[in-house]
């Protein structure tokens, strides 16, 4: 096991140089050691894994290399929900006694029953060490003032503020307060870093402007961390938010069932480094389950390596990513991922897979459009039809028809598919997201 982060490993660039720059071969050797131990721990302590490994004819002894992980069965969100319902409170995937659990986050499911994600005291500490590392990697330092604007109510992003405190930043535990209140904090306390969703960063900036405040001039926020939507990795969206705020955007990736953030951008801002000492990454074809080649889009499947309360072995996240394990210019050796969307949000038009993020790239690259959009899917004669609504920016002179043609052309050139109809609305006509934007209206 690597040492936990100590000040001796800290440099100007790295929170923990010994872990972050571990040569690839050594990193993989560490992963193999941790994985063997983790599978063995899960097998011995989790009723669910013991049964599931037996049902699939595998045991922890069958793992000699990282590739052998593909012998082991997947789990997904539904597995977590079912096992929790069958074995309240925490489900039998959990591998420790409840008295060892000190924290639970929860994600709400369609059934309304929240799925709990348990942490032991050590899991929680490891998590916050990792958050500190990711914040440091994104340029946060102890002289920063950090405005934490994520939900504290059972949401896994809430406690991430402790990671920023561990780093030494002055932390403002704002939570999810109305935009006017958050802007009041931003103006009065002059924080330098904040974390929110991309849609909300945009909404907040626009709200500031309508209140006569210019975020680029009147506020001190120069780093915005975003997560929860693909926007932070879409260059057009990133640029639009950065210009609005005169700030740099850093995309983070978190998952309620593992950590508030599992991956984050470095100063290069080319992909998100995923913490490979805490999790093993597989990128698989969502249909066949076969591994994707590097650079190919596939479903992110994560295996925890150190988390004790509830080991996650081959968890299908439903997120579509590409991965690159090539060294980054920043000097970190941990692989980078690019997030493209969720398998649930993907839609297929004439055999072409499209994500809302593909549409967002096109819409955001047109200066006369506001960047807001809505995708409406209908079914006509057994075919999925894709309709698009966009907004024309106030004060621009293009005709609706020219604007519609522009977005149609961009999508056709990039994806070979154009929307069946494009409706151009007035600036402000589409609903603004307060947390995660609802971009797809599925009327099929
Ligand atoms: Zn890097």
Boltz pocket constraint, residues with backbone or C-beta under 6 A from the ligand:
constraints:
  - pocket:
      binder: B
      contacts: [[A, 266], [A, 267], [A, 268], [A, 273], [A, 328], [A, 329], [A, 330], [A, 331], [A, 332]]
      max_distance: 6.0
